[in-house]
Protein backbone atom coordinates (compact mmCIF):
# COMPACT_ATOMS: atom_id res chain seq x y z
CA UNK A 1 0.00 0.00 0.00
CA UNK A 2 1.45 3.42 -0.91
CA UNK A 3 2.38 5.64 2.02
CA UNK A 4 -0.19 8.30 1.09
CA UNK A 5 -2.96 5.66 0.96
CA UNK A 6 -1.97 4.40 4.41
CA UNK A 7 -1.93 7.97 5.66
CA UNK A 8 -5.47 8.47 4.36
CA UNK A 9 -6.55 5.21 5.99
CA UNK A 10 -5.11 6.23 9.36
CA UNK A 11 -6.84 9.62 9.12
CA UNK A 12 -10.19 7.96 8.50
CA UNK A 13 -9.57 5.50 11.34
CA UNK A 14 -8.99 8.42 13.70
CA UNK A 15 -12.19 10.12 12.54
CA UNK A 16 -14.18 6.89 12.85
CA UNK A 17 -12.83 6.21 16.36
CA UNK A 18 -13.81 9.70 17.46
CA UNK A 19 -17.30 9.24 15.99
CA UNK A 20 -17.67 5.98 17.92
CA UNK A 21 -16.84 7.76 21.17
CA UNK A 22 -19.75 10.18 20.51
CA UNK A 23 -18.39 12.79 22.92
CA UNK A 24 -20.90 15.59 23.39
CA UNK A 25 -19.90 19.12 22.36
CA UNK A 26 -22.79 21.57 22.73
CA UNK A 27 -20.83 24.31 20.94
CA UNK A 28 -20.71 22.28 17.70
CA UNK A 29 -24.15 22.98 16.23
CA UNK A 30 -24.05 20.65 13.21
CA UNK A 31 -23.63 17.42 15.18
CA UNK A 32 -23.40 18.35 18.89
CA UNK A 33 -20.41 15.98 18.97
CA UNK A 34 -16.65 16.46 19.08
CA UNK A 35 -15.24 16.16 15.55
CA UNK A 36 -11.76 16.41 14.11
CA UNK A 37 -10.23 17.86 10.99
CA UNK A 38 -6.88 16.38 10.00
CA UNK A 39 -4.12 17.31 7.63
CA UNK A 40 -1.16 15.16 6.68
CA UNK A 41 1.69 15.19 4.24
CA UNK A 42 3.87 12.40 2.95
CA UNK A 43 6.96 12.28 0.84
CA UNK A 44 10.00 10.21 0.11
CA UNK A 45 13.44 11.75 0.49
CA UNK A 46 14.23 10.85 -3.11
CA UNK A 47 11.08 12.64 -4.37
CA UNK A 48 10.81 15.68 -2.14
CA UNK A 49 12.97 18.06 -0.23
CA UNK A 50 14.29 16.61 3.00
CA UNK A 51 13.51 19.95 4.65
CA UNK A 52 11.26 19.17 7.63
CA UNK A 53 9.80 22.67 7.50
CA UNK A 54 8.51 22.03 3.97
CA UNK A 55 6.85 18.80 5.10
CA UNK A 56 5.20 20.54 8.07
CA UNK A 57 4.06 23.38 5.79
CA UNK A 58 2.52 20.85 3.39
CA UNK A 59 0.66 19.16 6.28
CA UNK A 60 -0.54 22.57 7.45
CA UNK A 61 -1.87 23.35 3.95
CA UNK A 62 -3.65 19.99 3.94
CA UNK A 63 -5.21 20.73 7.33
CA UNK A 64 -6.53 24.10 6.20
CA UNK A 65 -7.80 22.59 2.94
CA UNK A 66 -9.69 20.00 5.01
CA UNK A 67 -11.09 22.72 7.27
CA UNK A 68 -12.07 24.88 4.29
CA UNK A 69 -14.14 22.00 2.92
CA UNK A 70 -16.16 21.75 6.14
CA UNK A 71 -16.02 20.31 9.63
CA UNK A 72 -14.92 16.79 10.39
CA UNK A 73 -12.67 16.32 7.38
CA UNK A 74 -9.32 14.85 6.55
CA UNK A 75 -6.87 15.75 3.82
CA UNK A 76 -3.33 15.00 2.85
CA UNK A 77 -0.70 16.09 0.45
CA UNK A 78 1.41 13.32 -0.96
CA UNK A 79 3.45 13.06 -4.10
CA UNK A 80 1.06 14.92 -6.40
CA UNK A 81 -2.04 13.53 -4.73
CA UNK A 82 -4.76 14.79 -2.44
CA UNK A 83 -7.30 12.38 -1.05
CA UNK A 84 -10.98 13.11 -0.58
CA UNK A 85 -12.54 13.15 2.85
CA UNK A 86 -15.71 11.38 3.86
CA UNK A 87 -18.68 13.61 4.45
CA UNK A 88 -19.75 14.13 8.04
Number of C-alpha atoms within 10 A of each C-alpha: 6 7 14 20 16 11 21 24 12 13 22 18 12 16 20 13 11 15 16 9 10 13 12 12 12 11 10 12 8 9 15 13 17 16 19 17 22 24 23 24 25 19 17 11 9 7 8 13 12 12 9 9 10 13 19 15 13 19 21 19 18 24 21 17 20 23 18 11 14 14 17 19 25 29 29 28 24 24 14 6 12 17 15 12 19 11 10 12
